[in-house]
Amino acid sequence: MTRPDLAAPPAELLFHHARSIALPQPMSALEAWNRLMQQPLPGMALAFRLRDAISARFGVARIGGFSGQPARQPQIGERLDFFLIERIEPEMLTLSVRDRHLDVLTCVTTHAQRLTITSSVKVHNLFGRAYMIPVAPAHRLIVMLMMHRLKRALAGP
């Protein structure tokens, strides 16, 4: 299995989180992403609106959140919602958001019927550090809930 892409070498990361679940059947990284994103968690739209309202005051681009729309045949350089596709292979999907405050990389990998989401953040300034104070624990919780929901959906009724 290929190692997940990271925003920077591990020693330079302010945030690094990985979570995995077993899959009942093989699935590509894009299929897993589409399944995870098909029904955004309750409250996510409000969370993104709040994030955008606060962050915009500091010159951070609005991201709007997740659309719930499946990606059919995305290519490197295109967008999946607010993420830029940096790498797309059957077992790996690397998505990024980069600005003057921080670099975020989310890497979705599927290998041997195991799904792993690895997120990493390199900060560039004080605002980036402050931004990550609430985002880091929220991110861990969101990924855990999304993966738990996917696991239940794949297990069936």
PLY file of the C-alpha trace (Angstrom):
ply
format ascii 1.0
element vertex 157
property float x
property float y
property float z
element edge 156
property int vertex1
property int vertex2
end_header
0.00 0.00 0.00
1.20 3.49 -0.81
1.71 5.86 2.11
-0.84 8.67 2.26
0.14 12.08 0.97
0.76 14.71 3.65
0.72 18.52 3.56
4.38 18.57 4.65
6.95 16.30 6.29
5.53 15.01 9.62
7.79 17.23 11.75
6.32 20.34 10.07
2.67 19.45 10.62
0.53 21.15 13.24
-2.25 18.60 12.70
-2.09 15.00 11.53
-5.00 12.61 11.94
-5.81 9.24 10.41
-8.85 7.04 10.92
-9.63 3.67 9.31
-12.51 1.25 8.98
-12.83 -2.17 7.41
-14.90 -2.31 4.23
-17.23 -5.27 3.58
-16.30 -5.18 -0.11
-13.54 -3.65 -2.24
-14.10 -0.04 -3.21
-12.05 2.63 -4.95
-11.00 5.75 -3.08
-13.38 7.83 -5.21
-16.26 5.44 -4.50
-15.54 5.73 -0.78
-15.42 9.54 -1.03
-18.73 9.62 -2.89
-20.36 7.35 -0.30
-19.01 9.46 2.56
-20.18 12.71 0.97
-23.55 11.62 -0.42
-25.39 12.76 2.68
-23.57 15.44 4.68
-23.87 15.18 8.44
-26.64 17.19 10.09
-25.31 20.55 11.21
-22.49 20.66 8.68
-24.16 23.35 6.54
-24.50 25.59 9.62
-20.92 24.85 10.70
-19.61 25.86 7.26
-21.71 29.05 7.23
-20.25 30.02 10.62
-16.74 29.13 9.47
-17.15 31.22 6.34
-18.62 34.22 8.20
-15.78 34.30 10.73
-12.90 33.40 8.41
-13.92 35.85 5.67
-13.11 38.69 8.09
-9.50 37.50 7.97
-9.27 37.25 4.20
-9.97 33.52 3.99
-11.99 32.36 0.99
-15.48 31.07 1.65
-15.75 27.33 1.04
-19.49 26.77 1.36
-19.32 23.15 2.49
-20.15 19.82 0.94
-22.71 19.60 -1.85
-23.56 15.91 -1.52
-23.17 15.56 -5.30
-21.20 12.50 -6.47
-18.05 12.96 -8.51
-18.23 10.91 -11.70
-14.87 11.13 -13.47
-12.93 13.92 -11.80
-9.44 14.80 -12.96
-6.35 16.24 -11.28
-6.74 20.02 -11.05
-10.53 19.90 -10.83
-12.52 20.51 -7.66
-14.55 18.26 -5.42
-16.61 20.87 -3.62
-13.97 23.19 -2.11
-11.07 20.73 -2.41
-8.58 20.71 -5.28
-7.83 17.22 -6.62
-4.07 16.70 -6.44
-3.96 12.96 -7.02
-6.51 10.41 -8.14
-5.78 6.70 -8.44
-7.94 3.65 -7.80
-6.70 3.33 -4.21
-5.85 6.98 -3.45
-7.58 10.33 -3.68
-5.63 13.37 -2.46
-7.49 16.62 -1.95
-6.11 19.98 -0.86
-7.00 23.47 0.25
-4.11 25.91 0.40
-4.02 29.57 1.31
-1.71 32.04 3.01
-2.71 30.74 6.46
-2.43 26.97 6.04
-2.12 24.00 3.73
-4.63 21.19 4.23
-4.32 17.77 2.62
-6.93 15.05 2.97
-5.92 11.69 1.57
-8.53 8.96 1.10
-7.02 5.51 0.65
-8.61 2.13 0.11
-6.49 -0.97 0.23
-7.23 -4.57 1.16
-10.84 -3.67 2.01
-9.73 -0.95 4.41
-10.66 2.73 4.12
-8.38 5.31 5.70
-8.82 9.06 5.78
-5.61 10.91 6.59
-5.70 14.65 7.09
-2.70 16.88 7.66
-2.24 20.60 8.10
0.80 22.82 7.85
0.20 26.30 9.22
1.89 29.44 7.93
0.97 32.06 10.52
-0.79 32.89 13.78
-4.24 32.93 12.19
-3.65 29.42 10.87
-2.75 28.26 14.39
-5.79 29.96 15.92
-8.05 28.53 13.20
-6.93 25.00 14.03
-7.81 25.29 17.75
-11.52 24.58 17.16
-11.09 22.84 13.81
-8.77 20.03 14.97
-11.17 18.44 17.50
-14.16 19.12 15.25
-12.38 17.41 12.34
-11.66 14.30 14.41
-15.32 14.08 15.47
-16.67 14.70 11.95
-14.45 12.03 10.38
-15.37 9.55 13.10
-19.10 10.18 12.60
-18.88 10.02 8.81
-16.96 6.75 8.87
-19.31 5.25 11.46
-22.28 6.22 9.28
-20.63 4.67 6.20
-19.84 1.47 8.06
-23.49 1.13 9.13
-24.75 1.87 5.60
-22.45 -0.72 4.05
-23.47 -3.34 6.63
-27.08 -3.01 5.46
-30.30 -3.28 7.45
0 1
1 2
2 3
3 4
4 5
5 6
6 7
7 8
8 9
9 10
10 11
11 12
12 13
13 14
14 15
15 16
16 17
17 18
18 19
19 20
20 21
21 22
22 23
23 24
24 25
25 26
26 27
27 28
28 29
29 30
30 31
31 32
32 33
33 34
34 35
35 36
36 37
37 38
38 39
39 40
40 41
41 42
42 43
43 44
44 45
45 46
46 47
47 48
48 49
49 50
50 51
51 52
52 53
53 54
54 55
55 56
56 57
57 58
58 59
59 60
60 61
61 62
62 63
63 64
64 65
65 66
66 67
67 68
68 69
69 70
70 71
71 72
72 73
73 74
74 75
75 76
76 77
77 78
78 79
79 80
80 81
81 82
82 83
83 84
84 85
85 86
86 87
87 88
88 89
89 90
90 91
91 92
92 93
93 94
94 95
95 96
96 97
97 98
98 99
99 100
100 101
101 102
102 103
103 104
104 105
105 106
106 107
107 108
108 109
109 110
110 111
111 112
112 113
113 114
114 115
115 116
116 117
117 118
118 119
119 120
120 121
121 122
122 123
123 124
124 125
125 126
126 127
127 128
128 129
129 130
130 131
131 132
132 133
133 134
134 135
135 136
136 137
137 138
138 139
139 140
140 141
141 142
142 143
143 144
144 145
145 146
146 147
147 148
148 149
149 150
150 151
151 152
152 153
153 154
154 155
155 156
